[in-house]
């Protein structure tokens, strides 16, 4: 199976549930990894392919809701599908408010679960793409010289080349040269795109427009 094949994790203390879900997941062509407890699952390194977690609400030790809190902070690109053997409205509300994709009460149909998994894997794929794009932007920004970063900061605030030169004590021609390199290194095709990039990097949060 390809290393890029999505992974569906299952955490449930009922061995029969784990085994049946593993078969269903593999039948759909996804990778399946099953765990009997939250602690066992947490020892598994973070996945770098689209993934999701089918999580039993009631677990020995760390509960499903407690594990969700950990995952939300540590693995934001891992959507969660809760399953439970009994209806628990307060818990389902807490889980959904915390970002769970679905909250299913056993017994549920295969189609219902598979639909939730597909939705979760798509959400994970988009989150991983966003993370990769952001890392690429950070790498581009890291390649800028200190002066280029100063020029970029002023440009995205809306200052003209002449004004940037006045702020930094350099000529307008020098500003143009630095600005050109900034646009090239940041792979920005326009000023609007550069401003958007600065926003995604959190560089424009304190900018005074």
Backbone as a ProteinNet text record, in pm:
[ID]
protein_1_A
[PRIMARY]
XXXXXXXXXXXXXXXXXXXXXXXXXXXXXXXXXXXXXXXXXXXXXXXXXXXXXXXXXXXXXXXXXXXXXXXXXXXXXXXXXXXXXXXXXXXXXXXXXXXXXXXXXXXXXXXXXXXXXXXXXXXXXXXXXXXXXXXXXXXXXXXXXXXXXXXXXXXXXXXXXXXXXXXXXXXXXXXXXXXXXXXXXXXXXXXXXXXXXXXXXXXXXXXXX
[TERTIARY]
84.3	0	87.7	50.6	131	142.9	259.3	281.2	190.1	133.7	45.5	-101.3	-128.3	-266.2	-317.2	-437.6	-492.7	-496.5	-481.9	-484.8	-608.7	-679.9	-792.4	-752.9	-741.3	-706.6	-835.5	-828.5	-942.2	-894	-960	-929.9	-1058.4	-1062.3	-1180.8	-1134.4	-1186	-1140.7	-1211.8	-1307.4	-1380	-1310.1	-1248.1	-1170.8	-1256	-1380.7	-1466.7	-1495.2	-1512.3	-1534.3	-1409.5	-1295.2	-1168.8	-1149.6	-1171.8	-1148.7	-1247	-1373	-1472.1	-1446.2	-1407.1	-1376.8	-1250.3	-1154	-1030.2	-1060.3	-1144.6	-1181.8	-1254.1	-1346.9	-1423.5	-1332.7	-1242.4	-1150.5	-1058.7	-1001.1	-910.7	-984.9	-1109.7	-1189.7	-1208.8	-1209.8	-1225.9	-1093.5	-983.6	-854.5	-771.6	-816.7	-739.7	-653.1	-552.7	-474.8	-554.6	-544.6	-612.8	-511.1	-517.6	-433.9	-524.8	-522.8	-616.4	-543.1	-611.2	-553.7	-662.1	-621.2	-715.8	-732.9	-641.1	-650.3	-594.8	-627.2	-579.5	-427.4	-375.5	-230.7	-154	-207.9	-144.2	-142.2	-251.5	-259.6	-162.7	-153.3	-68.5	79.6	118.4	258.7	293.3	191.6	212.3	249.1	359.9	399.7	290.2	294.8	197.4	203.2	86.5	79.9	100.5	162.7	187.3	108.3	9.9	-81.1	-222.6	-319.9	-456.8	-497.9	-557.9	-592.2	-710.5	-769.5	-875.3	-878.5	-954.9	-961.5	-1105.6	-1131.8	-1260.1	-1238.4	-1307.9	-1277.2	-1398.1	-1379.5	-1485	-1495	-1616.6	-1636.8	-1589	-1621.2	-1586.4	-1464.2	-1353.8	-1229	-1172.3	-1099.3	-1030.9	-918.2	-899.7	-795.9	-841.6	-763.1	-795	-921.2	-1023.8	-1150.5	-1141.7	-1243.6	-1247.4	-1246	-1323.4	-1327.5	-1193.9	-1127.9	-995.9	-893	-902.8	-811.6	-837.4	-962.8	-995.8	-927.5	-925.8	-859.4	-710.9	-647.7	-505.5	-482.9	-565.8	-548.5	-573.7	-674.9	-707.4	-587.2	-511.2	-394.3	-269.9	-250.5	-126.4	-135.3	-253.6	-268.9	-394.6	-391.2	-509.8	-555.4	-467.9	-506.1	-563.7	-604.5	-664.3	-810.2	-906	-1047.8	-1090	-1191	-1235.8	-1381.6	-1406.3	-1541.8	-1565.1	-1658.3	-1688.1	-1789.2	-1769.3	-1868.1	-1894.6	-2016.4	-2051.2	-2159.6	-2162.2	-2260.8	-2392	-2396.9	-2521.4	-2532.1	-2656.8	-2677.7	-2641.8	-2562.1	-2518.9	-2518.7	-2631.5	-2646.8	-2544.9	-2524.5	-2424.6	-2285	-2244.5	-2112.3	-2105.1	-2213.6	-2213.8	-2204.6	-2272.3	-2265.7	-2123.6	-2060.9	-1922.8	-1828.6	-1845.9	-1758.5	-1773	-1897.4	-1920.3	-1872.2	-1893.4	-1845.5	-1693.2	-1628.2	-1481.3	-1427.7	-1518.7	-1473.6	-1488	-1554.9	-1572	-1651.7	-1616.7	-1685.7	-1824.5	-1833.1	-1959.4	-1961.5	-2080.9	-2098.7	-2202	-2156.1	-2243.2	-2270.7	-2397.8	-2436.8	-2448.9	-2383.8	-2389.1	-2529.6	-2582.6	-2519.3	-2546	-2448	-2463.3	-2430.7	-2480.9	-2458.8	-2318.5	-2268.5	-2136.8	-2135.7	-2244.5	-2250.2	-2240.8	-2306.8	-2302.5	-2160.3	-2093.2	-1956.1	-1862.2	-1875.5	-1787.9	-1804.8	-1926.1	-1950.5	-1878.6	-1884.4	-1816	-1664.5	-1612.7	-1468.5	-1422.8	-1498.3	-1460.8	-1456.9	-1556.1	-1560.2	-1439.5	-1407	-1294.7	-1161.4	-1143.3	-1017.8	-999.8	-1108.8	-1099.6	-1061	-1118.7	-1082.9	-935.2	-887	-746.5	-655.2	-694.8	-614.1	-597.8	-705.1	-699.9	-612.6	-622.4	-541.7	-392.6	-359.4	-219.2	-165	-247.3	-206.3	-179.2	-266.9	-250.7	-121.3	-93.1	28.6	152.6	148.2	262.4	284.9	176	187.1	245.1	199.1	248.4	396.3	439.1	579.8	665.2	613.4	686.3	702.7	596.9	604.6	705.8	707.5	804.5	947.1	966.4	1100.2	1141.5	1046.5	1075.4	1112.9	1036.3	1063	1199.1	1234.7	1364	1480.4	1454.4	1560.7	1586.3	1498.7	1517.7	1628.4	1700.3	1799.3	1725.3	1797.1	1735.1	1678.5	1754.2	1707.5	1584.3	1582.1	1466.1	1342	1360.7	1246.4	1195.5	1288.2	1248.1	1168.7	1216.4	1147.7	1009.3	1002.8	875	774.5	820.2	730.6	669.6	748.5	699.2	612	649.2	572.9	431.5	420.5	287.7	202.2	264.8	187.8	132.7	173.6	120.8	212	335.2	427.3	480.9	498.5	558	708.9	774.8	919.6	994.7	948.9	1015.6	1000.2	881.4	856.1	936.2	946.5	1026.6	1172	1221.6	1359	1382	1282.4	1293.2	1296.3	1215.6	1211.3	1342.8	1403.2	1523.1	1653.3	1641.5	1761.7	1839.1	1768.4	1831.4	1762.9	1826.8	1771.9	1651.7	1571.5	1454.3	1495.1	1607.6	1656.9	1693.3	1755.9	1792.3	1666.9	1566	1439.7	1379.3	1379.8	1324	1394.9	1528.4	1606.7	1569.7	1562.6	1524.9	1382.3	1293.8	1153.1	1139.4	1217.9	1215.4	1260	1364.5	1413.1	1311.4	1245.2	1142.2	1030.1	983.7	875.5	917.3	1041.9	1091.9	1105.8	1168.1	1190.9	1060.2	964.7	836.2	738.7	780.8	699.1	563.3	569.6	449	439.6	325.4	307.2	256	214.5	161.1	172.3	152.2	156.2	44.8	-72.8	-185.7	-151.1	-80.7	-41.9	61.3	152.4	253.4	187.3	87.9	14.3	-57.8	-115.5	-183.6	-85.2	31.9	135.6	177.8	197.3	236.8	130.5	4.7	-103.8	-102.3	-78.4	-74.4	42.6	151.2	267.7	255	145.9	127.7	212	264.3	353	275.9	148.9	70.4	-18.9	-9	-99.9	-82.7	41.1	66.5	92.2	69.6	95.7	-3.5	42.9	-43.9	-66	-184.3	-213.5	-243.8
-119.7	0	124.5	225.8	346.1	421.8	486.9	565.9	689	724.6	840.6	802.7	672.9	628.6	680.7	739.6	791.5	685.3	730.9	641.1	671.4	567.1	580.9	511.7	589	535.9	499.3	394.9	353.3	333.8	400.3	380.5	334.9	207	148.5	31.3	19.9	-87.6	-220	-221.3	-343.5	-407.9	-522.8	-586.8	-621.5	-659.3	-694.1	-571.8	-456.4	-331.8	-295.4	-306.4	-273.3	-359.4	-488.8	-580.2	-557.8	-533.4	-511.9	-381.1	-278.2	-149.9	-159.5	-235.7	-253.6	-317.2	-418.5	-483.9	-388.2	-311.1	-216.3	-110.1	-58.3	47.1	-5.3	-122.2	-178.8	-214	-253.9	-286.8	-164.6	-45.1	78	127.2	57.2	94.7	189	215.7	301.1	216.3	279.6	212.7	217.1	112.2	107.1	80.4	160.9	138.1	140.4	32	19.6	20.4	77.5	90.3	62.9	7.6	-27.2	83	180.1	287.3	417.3	527.8	659.2	668.4	616.3	622.6	546.4	431.9	353.1	432.6	499.4	579.9	697.8	765	884.3	854.2	729.1	692.8	681.7	685.4	675	812.9	825.9	955.7	1016.1	1144.2	1217.3	1173.3	1154.7	1112.6	1232.9	1209	1317.7	1296.7	1208.4	1187.6	1216.3	1237.2	1258.2	1147	1183.8	1084.7	1132.6	1040.1	1076.6	972.3	1000.6	912.2	875.9	745.4	696.5	667.2	741.2	741.5	703.2	601.8	560.7	663.9	699.7	799.9	750	623.5	567.3	477.5	523.1	447.5	432.3	324.5	311.5	413.5	475.2	576.4	708.1	761.5	887.2	870.1	950.3	936.1	989.2	959.1	1007.1	1158.2	1224.6	1371.1	1431.4	1366.4	1414	1398.4	1286.7	1265.3	1367.9	1401.2	1502.5	1635.6	1673.4	1798.3	1794.6	1680.2	1666	1677.7	1609.9	1606.1	1742.4	1812.4	1944.5	2037.2	2025.7	2111	2059.7	1928.6	1871	1824.3	1782.1	1728.1	1786.7	1916.8	1983.9	1934	1859.8	1807.8	1665.9	1626	1494.1	1509.1	1507.4	1515.8	1390.3	1407.3	1297.9	1262.4	1131.9	1078.5	1001.5	1047.2	979.6	867.8	757.4	649.6	615.1	575.2	542	435.2	358.9	252.3	300.1	425.3	478.7	627.7	672.6	813.3	901.4	1002.6	1094	1234.2	1302.3	1432.7	1536.1	1551.9	1650.7	1623.8	1496.1	1462	1488.5	1456.2	1477.8	1626.9	1709.1	1854.4	1904.6	1856.3	1896	1855.2	1732.9	1681.6	1762	1791.5	1864.6	2009.2	2071	2208	2214	2105.1	2099.9	2061.3	2043.7	2021.5	1881.8	1791	1654.7	1656.9	1567.7	1558.7	1498.2	1394.4	1323.3	1256.7	1230.2	1160	1051	926.3	815.4	722.6	684.6	591.4	450.3	353.7	214.4	159.1	75.9	36.8	141.2	160.8	254.3	179	226.9	157	184.5	92.8	111.2	236.7	259	375.2	506	510.6	631.7	659.3	555.1	571.5	606.7	538.1	563.7	706	755.5	893.9	991.1	964.8	1049.8	1042.7	923.4	907.5	986.3	977.5	1051.6	1202	1250.5	1392	1430.1	1344.2	1371.5	1369.7	1274.4	1264.9	1384.4	1433.8	1551.7	1674.2	1684.3	1794.8	1787.3	1666.9	1648	1683.5	1641.9	1671.9	1823	1896.3	2041.5	2104.9	2053.7	2107.5	2082.3	1964	1931.8	2017.5	2042.2	2128.7	2270.2	2318.2	2452.3	2459.6	2355.8	2354.1	2354	2276	2268.6	2402.2	2466.4	2596.4	2700.9	2696.8	2793	2770.8	2645.7	2616.7	2666.7	2653.1	2702.8	2854.5	2924	3069.4	3107.7	3031.3	3059.3	3040.1	2937.4	2912.1	3026.3	3075.1	3187.2	3311.6	3335.7	3453.8	3442.2	3321	3299	3328.3	3320.7	3345.5	3494.6	3581	3725.3	3777.3	3877.1	3943.5	4035.1	4084.2	4172.9	4298.2	4354.2	4473.5	4442.7	4326	4287.8	4271.5	4221.7	4209	4346.5	4441	4576.6	4640.8	4621.1	4676.9	4613	4483.2	4413.1	4463.8	4481.2	4526.5	4661.7	4749.7	4883.6	4882.6	4800.4	4792.6	4740.9	4636.8	4580.3	4673.5	4774.5	4874.8	4981	4973	5065.8	5182.9	5181.5	5291.2	5282.1	5396.9	5403.7	5387.9	5357.7	5335.7	5454.4	5575.1	5694.8	5704.1	5670.1	5674.2	5566.5	5447.7	5340.3	5383.5	5447.8	5496.8	5597.3	5685	5784.2	5720	5615.8	5545.1	5474.7	5417.6	5335.1	5409.3	5531.1	5608	5555.5	5502.7	5452.5	5515	5505.5	5568.5	5492.3	5561.9	5499.4	5385.8	5404.5	5300	5173.7	5193.4	5079.4	5008.9	5087	5029.3	4943	4994.4	4919.3	4785.5	4789.1	4665.4	4564.7	4613.7	4525.7	4473.8	4560.6	4522.8	4415	4428.1	4327.5	4191.4	4191.9	4064.7	4004.6	4090.9	4043.5	3974.7	4038.8	3982	3847.8	3840.7	3717.9	3606.4	3636	3533.5	3486.4	3578.8	3543.1	3486.7	3483.5	3429.5	3500.1	3630.9	3713.7	3780.8	3769.5	3828	3970	4016.4	4151.4	4198	4328.4	4382.6	4321.5	4305.6	4246.3	4106.3	4029.8	3894.1	3897.9	3994.9	4007.9	4043.4	4130.4	4167.9	4045.7	3964	3841.9	3746.3	3732.5	3644.8	3694.4	3824.4	3881.7	3852.9	3859.3	3829.9	3685.2	3593.1	3450.4	3419.9	3495.9	3474.3	3547	3623.4	3697.5	3822.4	3869.2	3985.5	4116.8	4109.5	4231.6	4260.3	4179.9	4196.3	4328.8	4377.8	4503.9	4616.7	4589.3	4692.4	4807.3	4928.1	5046.3	5089	5061.3	5094.3	5242
0	0	0	-76.6	-90.1	40.6	59.3	179.1	182.1	65	58.8	76.1	91.8	113	246.7	249.8	375.1	484.8	608.3	723.7	807.2	843.6	935.1	1065.3	1171	1302.5	1377	1454.6	1536.3	1679.7	1774.3	1915.8	1983.5	2022.1	2084.5	2170.3	2292.2	2380.4	2352.8	2260.5	2223.9	2103.9	2124	2018.2	1896.8	1917.7	1804.4	1718.1	1781.5	1707.3	1628.6	1692.9	1624.7	1500.9	1516.9	1405.2	1290.9	1321.6	1215.5	1142.3	1216.5	1152.2	1067.8	1115.2	1038.8	903	902.7	776.9	683.4	737.9	657.5	595.8	676.5	630.7	521.1	541.6	442	312.9	325.4	207.1	117.6	178.5	101.8	42	72.6	16.1	100.8	222.1	311.9	405	463.6	568	698.3	776.8	906.2	1015.8	1121.9	1239	1360.9	1438.3	1550.4	1684.4	1785	1918.4	2022.2	2134.1	2240.1	2343.2	2343.8	2442.8	2386.5	2453.5	2412.2	2426.2	2535.6	2558.7	2450.5	2411.2	2305.5	2175.5	2146.4	2024.2	2028.3	2141.4	2151.6	2132.7	2149	2129	1980.9	1895.9	1751.3	1695.7	1620	1564.8	1476.6	1463.5	1382.7	1236.5	1175.7	1035.7	944.5	828.1	732.3	603.5	609.3	496.6	547.8	458.1	504.4	600.6	711.4	812.8	895.2	969.2	1062.7	1173.7	1276	1392.1	1423.9	1430	1480	1627.1	1711.7	1854.6	1938.8	2022.9	2114.7	2226.9	2260.5	2364.9	2500.9	2534.3	2665	2652.8	2708.8	2703.6	2843.7	2869	2998.7	3006.2	3121.6	3134.1	3073.6	2981.8	2915.4	2830.9	2856.4	2784.8	2642.3	2564.1	2427.7	2418.6	2504.2	2503.5	2547.6	2643.3	2686.8	2574.9	2503.5	2391.7	2282.1	2260.1	2160.2	2191.5	2319.4	2359.1	2321.5	2346.7	2314	2164.6	2087.4	1942.4	1880.2	1930	1875.7	1884.4	1993.2	2009.2	1938.8	1938.5	1887.3	1742	1698.4	1563.7	1498.2	1467.8	1413.9	1277	1207.4	1076	1086	1207.6	1228.4	1274.6	1182.6	1220.5	1297.9	1383.2	1470.5	1444.4	1438.4	1430.7	1560	1640.7	1766.7	1745.1	1817.5	1820.1	1965.5	1995.1	2132.4	2134.8	2242.3	2254.8	2312.2	2355.3	2412.1	2379.8	2362.8	2331.5	2450	2425.9	2531.2	2471.9	2485	2420	2469.2	2600	2645.2	2588.2	2586.2	2533.1	2383.1	2312	2167.6	2136.5	2215.4	2195.8	2220.3	2327.7	2357.3	2245.1	2197.5	2091.6	1963	1923.6	1799.2	1810.3	1926.7	1946.2	1939.2	1979.7	1977.5	1839.6	1742.2	1604.9	1549.8	1621.2	1569.8	1439.3	1348.3	1219.5	1237.4	1321.5	1339.4	1475.9	1526	1652.7	1627.3	1619.3	1581.3	1699.4	1712.7	1817.7	1759.9	1822.5	1778.1	1800.7	1710.8	1583.7	1474.9	1388.2	1276.2	1148.4	1037	910.5	857.8	777.2	715.5	629.3	555.5	465.9	543.9	658.6	741.2	788.2	833.5	880.7	765.9	653.3	539.1	487.5	488.6	445.9	537.9	668.6	765.9	747.5	719.2	698.3	576.2	468	346.4	373.1	444.7	479.5	565.3	661.9	751.2	676.8	588	512.7	419.3	362.8	277.3	360.5	479.2	568	605.2	632	666.5	549.9	430.3	310.7	292.4	308.5	293.8	401.5	524.4	634.1	611.2	560.2	531.4	418.1	317.3	206.9	257.5	343.4	400.8	481.3	559.7	640.5	552	442.9	351.1	281.2	240.3	173.6	269	394.3	492.5	521.5	526	549.5	433.3	311.9	195.4	202.1	244.5	258.9	366.7	476.6	582.7	533.7	452.3	396.6	303.2	224.7	134.9	215.7	321.5	404	473.1	511.8	577.1	483.2	352.2	253.9	231.9	284.2	267.5	358.6	309.6	394.2	492.1	591.8	690.1	623.8	528.1	457.8	373.7	310.8	230.2	317.5	437.4	529.1	571.1	592	627.9	514.2	393.6	276.6	262.1	277.1	264	367.3	490.3	597.3	565.1	507	473.8	348.8	253.7	129.1	155.8	237.4	262.6	348.5	410.4	482.8	388.5	262	162.6	129.9	182	153.6	11.2	-52	-185.5	-173.1	-286.9	-284.9	-223.5	-259.2	-207.9	-56.2	-7.6	136.6	210.2	146.5	204.5	215.9	109.8	111.1	222.8	244	350.1	487.9	506	634.6	665.3	559.7	580.1	551.1	499.1	469.9	350.6	249.7	128.1	7.1	-109.2	-228.9	-282.8	-363.1	-423	-516.5	-586.1	-676.9	-598.5	-484.5	-399.3	-348	-312.9	-267.5	-377.3	-501.1	-613.7	-630.5	-614.3	-629	-520.1	-395.3	-284.9	-304	-346.3	-364.7	-471.3	-577.4	-684.4	-634.5	-550.2	-496.1	-398.7	-322.6	-230.2	-308	-414.8	-495.2	-554.6	-598.8	-660.1	-557.1	-443.6	-341.9	-278	-262	-201.3	-304.6	-431.3	-540.4	-548.7	-531.5	-537.3	-674.1	-738.1	-870.6	-868.7	-751	-739.6	-595.4	-574.8	-439.3	-354.2	-415.1	-341.9	-292.6	-376.8	-338.1	-226.2	-232.7	-126.8	6.2	1.9	122.6	180.6	92.3	136.6	202.2	142.5	198.2	336.1	347.7	476.9	582.7	542.3	634.6	679.3	585.8	619.5	712.2	700.1	785.3	919	932.8	1057.1	1065.9	951.6	952.5	948	909.7	892.1	1011.8	1117	1231.8	1301.9	1303.3	1373.3	1275.3	1147.1	1046.2	1058.4	1040.3	1041	896.2	845.2	707	691
[MASK]
+++++++++++++++++++++++++++++++++++++++++++++++++++++++++++++++++++++++++++++++++++++++++++++++++++++++++++++++++++++++++++++++++++++++++++++++++++++++++++++++++++++++++++++++++++++++++++++++++++++++++++++++++

